[in-house]
């Protein structure tokens, strides 16, 4: 490869990662000027959201990106950083770890309007370009609009004992059932 590695940083709770996370990942890999996409589950949500244990979320992210081939991977950078997860802190840490890489930030059209309220928003916007992905029910993102699937919807269905067919990657669904995550 000539030039720096171009990496799309796709962070989130991934509680659990669902098929739209996979679709977004594939879309970014195939349409954006990136060489790799890193799925980065948060260590500790800044708003104290109740999350499945980190190790399970990281493993589910690994299972979700495995279907996408060697250009996609899950990163444990936020576990190594510890503390409250802040995108700017994570991006700075990744840039320090990988000074030859160029990072971009994947955000959904639903998140883009909230960026100005994020920790260090001005510096984050100056530091890393964004790849904005359209999401059903939200304006912006241009190009393809992803289906309106959410982890909240998946957890709610699982807690009710309802089917999540078509919402989760098969490997993630099997992992959730094997480890009895999000029980009814």
C-alpha positions in Angstrom: 0.0 0.0 0.0 1.3 3.5 -0.9 0.6 6.3 1.5 -1.0 6.2 4.9 -3.6 3.7 6.0 -7.1 5.3 5.9 -9.3 4.0 8.7 -13.0 4.6 9.3 -13.7 4.8 13.0 -17.2 3.5 13.8 -17.9 3.8 17.5 -21.0 3.0 19.5 -22.5 1.0 22.3 -23.1 -1.9 20.0 -25.5 -3.3 22.6 -25.9 -5.5 20.5 -24.4 -4.9 17.1 -27.1 -5.6 14.5 -27.4 -6.0 10.7 -27.5 -2.3 10.0 -24.2 -1.9 11.8 -22.9 -4.5 9.3 -24.6 -2.7 6.4 -23.1 0.6 7.4 -19.7 -1.0 7.7 -19.9 -2.6 4.3 -21.3 0.6 2.7 -18.4 2.7 4.1 -15.8 0.1 3.0 -17.2 0.0 -0.5 -18.0 3.7 -1.0 -15.7 5.8 1.1 -12.0 6.5 0.6 -10.9 4.1 3.4 -8.7 1.0 3.6 -10.2 -0.4 6.8 -13.1 0.1 9.1 -12.7 -0.4 12.9 -15.8 -1.0 15.0 -15.1 0.5 18.4 -17.5 -0.5 21.3 -17.5 2.0 24.1 -16.1 1.0 27.4 -18.3 3.2 29.7 -21.1 5.1 28.2 -20.9 8.9 29.1 -24.6 9.0 30.1 -24.4 5.8 32.2 -26.5 3.7 29.8 -27.0 0.2 31.1 -24.9 -2.0 28.8 -24.1 -5.7 28.5 -20.6 -6.4 29.8 -17.9 -5.0 27.6 -16.3 -8.3 26.8 -19.6 -9.6 25.3 -20.1 -6.5 23.3 -16.5 -6.6 21.9 -16.9 -10.3 21.0 -20.3 -9.6 19.3 -18.5 -6.8 17.3 -15.8 -9.3 16.3 -18.4 -11.7 15.1 -20.3 -9.0 13.2 -17.2 -7.7 11.3 -15.9 -11.2 10.6 -18.4 -11.5 7.8 -17.0 -8.4 6.2 -13.5 -9.8 5.6 -10.0 -8.6 6.6 -10.7 -4.9 6.0 -13.0 -4.7 9.0 -12.1 -5.4 12.6 -13.2 -4.6 16.1 -10.9 -2.5 18.3 -10.6 -2.7 22.1 -9.0 0.7 22.3 -11.6 2.0 24.7 -11.0 -0.9 27.1 -7.3 0.0 27.1 -8.1 3.7 27.7 -10.6 2.9 30.5 -12.9 5.5 32.1 -15.7 7.2 30.4 -15.8 6.8 26.6 -15.3 10.1 24.7 -14.8 10.0 21.0 -12.2 12.8 20.9 -10.1 11.0 23.6 -10.3 7.8 21.6 -9.4 9.4 18.3 -6.4 11.1 19.9 -5.3 7.8 21.4 -5.7 6.0 18.1 -3.7 8.8 16.3 -0.9 8.5 18.9 -0.9 4.7 18.6 -1.0 4.8 14.8 0.6 8.1 13.7 0.8 7.0 10.0 -2.9 6.3 9.9 -5.5 8.8 8.8 -8.8 8.4 10.6 -12.4 9.4 9.7 -15.4 9.2 11.9 -18.5 7.2 10.8 -21.7 8.8 12.2 -25.4 8.3 11.4 -27.6 11.2 10.2 -29.4 10.8 13.5 -26.2 11.6 15.4 -24.7 14.4 13.2 -27.0 17.1 14.7 -25.8 16.1 18.2 -22.1 16.4 17.5 -22.0 20.0 18.6 -22.9 18.9 22.2 -20.2 16.2 22.4 -17.1 16.5 24.6 -14.5 18.6 22.7 -16.9 18.9 19.7 -15.0 21.8 18.0 -11.7 20.0 18.2 -13.2 16.7 17.1 -14.7 18.3 14.0 -11.3 19.9 13.2 -9.4 16.7 14.0 -11.3 14.1 12.1 -13.5 14.2 8.9 -16.9 12.6 9.2 -18.6 10.0 7.0 -22.3 10.7 7.5 -24.6 7.8 6.8 -28.3 8.2 6.1 -30.7 6.6 8.5 -34.4 5.9 8.1 -36.5 8.6 9.7 -33.7 11.2 9.8 -32.7 13.9 7.3 -29.1 14.1 6.0 -26.4 11.6 5.1 -27.0 11.7 1.3 -26.7 8.5 -0.7 -28.2 5.3 0.6 -30.5 5.5 3.6 -30.1 2.6 6.0 -33.1 0.8 7.5 -34.4 2.1 10.9 -33.1 -0.7 13.1 -31.9 0.0 16.6 -30.2 -2.0 19.3 -33.0 -0.8 21.6 -35.5 -2.5 19.4 -33.5 -5.7 19.3 -33.1 -5.7 23.1 -36.8 -5.0 23.6 -37.8 -7.9 21.3 -35.3 -10.3 23.0 -36.6 -9.3 26.5 -40.2 -10.1 25.3 -39.1 -13.4 23.8 -40.0 -12.1 20.4 -38.2 -13.0 17.1 -35.2 -10.9 16.0 -35.0 -12.7 12.7 -33.5 -10.4 10.1 -32.2 -7.9 12.7 -29.0 -9.6 14.0 -26.2 -11.3 12.2 -26.6 -15.0 12.7 -23.3 -15.3 14.7 -24.3 -12.5 17.0 -27.8 -14.0 17.5 -26.2 -17.4 18.4 -23.7 -15.7 20.8 -26.5 -13.9 22.6 -28.5 -17.1 23.0 -25.5 -19.1 24.1 -24.6 -16.5 26.8 -28.2 -15.7 27.7 -27.7 -11.9 27.1 -30.8 -9.7 27.2 -33.0 -12.4 28.7 -36.8 -12.4 28.6 
